[in-house]
Amino acid sequence: MSFLCEVFPPDAGRVSEAASPCAAVSADEAVLLEILRPEVALALWLRPEPAGWRRATNPLLASAPFRAACEDAPEAAVDGVLAALGQPVPLALAADMTRLAQVFATITGQERVRVRLDGVTHDSCRRFHMDAIGLRLLCTYRGAGTQWTMCGPDCRAPHQAPACAVALLKGSRHVPSPPAGCLHRSPPVSRLPEDKRARILLCIDEPEIFA
């Protein structure tokens, strides 16, 4: 069962229920549908890392940095990303990308999606922010996961999504406008040893989004 967790800044006053930002967090995949509720700014599906996942994805992680993106129907978009990578990708990872692209397309009601797979080795988007998009799916396949907070841009103790968790986040272009206060950022990795900085990040957007 999914549940809603409401978090407010320490100095927040009384806010109407409709305007209160919420995060829906659960180990149940159905939690992703909570993003359709107007008060939910983030839906996070906590799923376990598959057995043997790290060994299977080590070669791809070692090839970072890289970026590959394609916009098309879900299956074709993933095929385009894999072709652009130009290197072998574990079958399980390709299948998961396709599944998540299909889920995203269903939730957004879009026939096309923009799929991007990044191998990140630096501090990307270090500041807490809200993306200039409608809806975005993020899944960190390897490395430190996306950090998020509802306590403002200066939060010193953010939540962090574990590897393989799936997050749906509303952006500033979402209709209706999302509740203010839910911010996220890429985890700072520059302070880590060089051999521990790499991340594999899947990002799925609605079509014609290039943020």
N, C-alpha and C positions, 0 to 999 in steps of 0.2 A: 504494500500500500504506500502511496506517496503521502508526503506531509508538507505543510508550508511552514517555513521559518521566517518570521518577520524580524528584521534587524534595523534599528534606527540609530542615527548619530546621537551621542550622549546629550547634546544640547537641543535635540529636536523637540518641538512643541507638539501639541495635539494636532494630528493630521487625520483627515477623513479616510475612512477605510479604502475608498476607491483610489486615493492618491498615494497610499502607503506602499512602498516598494517591498516586494516579497521574493524570496528564493524558495523554489520547490526542489527538495533534495531527497533522493530515494535510490535504493538498489533495484527498484522495479522500473523496467523500461517505459512503462506507461506514464511515468512522471514527466516525460518530454511533452505530453499533451497539455500539461499544466501551463505551458507558455501561452496557450490560447486565452488564458484568463487575463483580464486587463490589469490586475494588480500584480501579476507575476512578471518580474524583470529578468529572471534567470531560472532555467530548469536544468538540473544537474542529475544525470543518471550515473550512479556509482556502480560500475561493473568491474569484475576482477580481471587482472591481467592473465591472458591464456597461458597454459602450461607451455614451456619452451619458447615463449614469445621473444625473450631477449636474445637467445641464441639465433633465432631465425632472422631477427631484424638488425643484428650487429653489423653485417656488411653494409646495409643501407645507412645506418647511423654513422659508420666510419667514413662514408663518402660526403658527408656534410662539409661545407654549405652547398645547398642546391635549392632550386625552386622550379616547380612545374605546375602549370595551370591550364584548364580547358573549360569552356562553357558549352554545354550541350544537354541533351537528355541524360538522366543520371548515369546509365551504363556507358553511354558513349563518352561522357565527360571523364569518367574514370579511365576509360581506355585511352583517351587523349593524354591524360596526365601520365599514365604509365609509359606511353610511347615517347613522350617528351623527356622523361627521365633518362631513357637510354641505358638502363641497367636493370638487372633482375630484381624483382620484388617478390617477397613471399606470397604464395597463393592466398594464405589466410588474410594477409593485410589487404590485398586487392579485393577480396570478397567482402571484407568489412567496409572498405571505402564505398563499394557499390551499395551495400545495404544501407549505410548511413546517408548516402546521397538519395536513395529512394525514400527513406524515412523523411528526410528534409523536404523533398519535393511534395510528398503527401501532406505534410503539416502546413507548408506554405501555399499549397494549391498551384504550384508552378510546374510547367512541363519541362522547363530547362533549369539547370543549376550551374553555378560556377564552382568548380572543385579545384583546390590548390593544395599541394603537398610541399611543405618546406622542410629543409634540413637547416636548422638554425644553430649558429655557434657564437652568437653575441647577444648583448642586451638589446632586444627589439621591443619597442613600445614600453619603455621603462616606467612611464608615468601612468597613474590610474586615469582611465578615460572611458567614454562611451563612444562606440564606433558610429560613423556617419552612414549607417546601413539600416535596413529594416529588421531582418533577422539573420543571425549568424550561428553556425554550428562550429564548435571547436573541439578537437580531440587530440590530446598529446599522446602519441603512440609510444614515444621513448623520451626519457628525460623529465625535467621538472614541469609540472602542469601549470596551467593558467591560474593566476591569483585574482581573487575578487573580494570586494568589500562593499558594505553599505554605510560605512562610517567616514566617508569623505576622502578626498585625494591625498591626504596626509596620513592615512592609516598606517600604523607601524606593525600591526599584527593581522594581516589579511588571511582569509581562507585560501587554501590551495587545492585545486582539483588534482586527484591522483592520476597517474598514468592510466590511459585507456578509458577514463571517465569521459562521458559525452555531455557537453554543455551547449544549451541553446540560450542565446542572449539577444535581447531586444536592443536596437540602436536608435539613434535620434530620428531616423526616417521612418520608424515604425508607425503604422496607422492602425488603431489610434495611438496617440503619443504615449510612449512608455512612462511609467512612474520614474521620477528623478531619484537619483541616489545610488543606483547599482552601477559600480565602476569595476573595471578589470584592467589587468596589465600582463605583459609577458614577465615571467619570473626573472629577476636579476641573476645572471650567471657569470658575469665578468670576475666576480670574486672567487669563483670556484676554480679548482685545478683545471688546466686546459683540457685534460682528457675526460672531464666530466661536464663540459659545457654544452655539448651537442644535444639537440632535441629534434624529434620528428613530429611535426605538427600538421594535422589535417584541418583545413578551413573550408567550409562550404557556405556559399552565399546565394542569394537570389540573383537572377541574371542581370548583367550589365552593371555589376558592382565591382569596382576596382580599388577599393580602399585597403 
